[in-house]
């Protein structure tokens, strides 16, 4: 089971790498569109006071909706990028049968990344792989910590 959990964690890490690049690019594009709207507003100075007030309201609403979502997407992309290294390290420790606490953290991180991804987008096949890998890693880590041999008896 440890080997299966490790392989699934590596596959989930690869999916997270691709997703992180997509989320960071999407967040940057969203933030860029918000900034472009600001510059388009500044360049259009041939408006009446009434038109400017209406444009200010619309621009503030647009900035609130789009700008904050772009930063959120970029932050989730960075989180996924960090998870890639942790999931791969967790898989290596699974293969070596070492550090059950770190494997537990990697499993929890895999599950959290998938749950956040499901909340942002939709539930898909790639989410199943991350969830199963995280659960198997947690189960394997618990069995490793419980299988420790007791210290030798003192005579």
TAPELIN-V33806 format. One record per residue. N is the residue number from 1. RES is the residue in three letters. PHI is phi as a letter, one per 30 degrees, with the letter a starting at -180 (999 if undefined). Layout:
n res phi
N RES PHI
N RES PHI
This chain:
n res phi
1 UNK 999
2 UNK d
3 UNK d
4 UNK d
5 UNK d
6 UNK d
7 UNK d
8 UNK d
9 UNK d
10 UNK d
11 UNK d
12 UNK d
13 UNK d
14 UNK d
15 UNK d
16 UNK d
17 UNK d
18 UNK d
19 UNK d
20 UNK d
21 UNK d
22 UNK d
23 UNK d
24 UNK d
25 UNK d
26 UNK d
27 UNK d
28 UNK d
29 UNK d
30 UNK d
31 UNK d
32 UNK d
33 UNK d
34 UNK d
35 UNK d
36 UNK d
37 UNK d
38 UNK d
39 UNK d
40 UNK d
41 UNK d
42 UNK d
43 UNK d
44 UNK c
45 UNK c
46 UNK c
47 UNK c
48 UNK d
49 UNK d
50 UNK d
51 UNK d
52 UNK d
53 UNK d
54 UNK d
55 UNK d
56 UNK d
57 UNK d
58 UNK d
59 UNK d
60 UNK d
61 UNK d
62 UNK d
63 UNK d
64 UNK d
65 UNK d
66 UNK d
67 UNK d
68 UNK d
69 UNK d
70 UNK d
71 UNK d
72 UNK d
73 UNK d
74 UNK d
75 UNK d
76 UNK d
77 UNK d
78 UNK d
79 UNK e
80 UNK d
81 UNK d
82 UNK d
83 UNK d
84 UNK e
85 UNK d
86 UNK d
87 UNK d
88 UNK d
89 UNK d
90 UNK d
91 UNK d
92 UNK d
93 UNK d
94 UNK d
95 UNK d
96 UNK d
97 UNK i
98 UNK b
99 UNK h
100 UNK d
101 UNK d
102 UNK d
103 UNK d
104 UNK d
105 UNK d
106 UNK d
107 UNK d
108 UNK d
109 UNK d
110 UNK d
111 UNK d
112 UNK d
113 UNK d
114 UNK d
115 UNK d
116 UNK d
117 UNK d
118 UNK d
119 UNK d
120 UNK d
121 UNK c
122 UNK b
123 UNK d
124 UNK b
125 UNK d
126 UNK d
127 UNK d
128 UNK d
129 UNK d
130 UNK d
131 UNK d
132 UNK d
133 UNK d
134 UNK d
135 UNK d
136 UNK d
137 UNK d
138 UNK d
139 UNK d
140 UNK d
141 UNK d
142 UNK d
143 UNK d
144 UNK d
145 UNK d
146 UNK d
147 UNK c
148 UNK d
149 UNK d
150 UNK d
151 UNK d
152 UNK d
153 UNK d
154 UNK d
155 UNK c
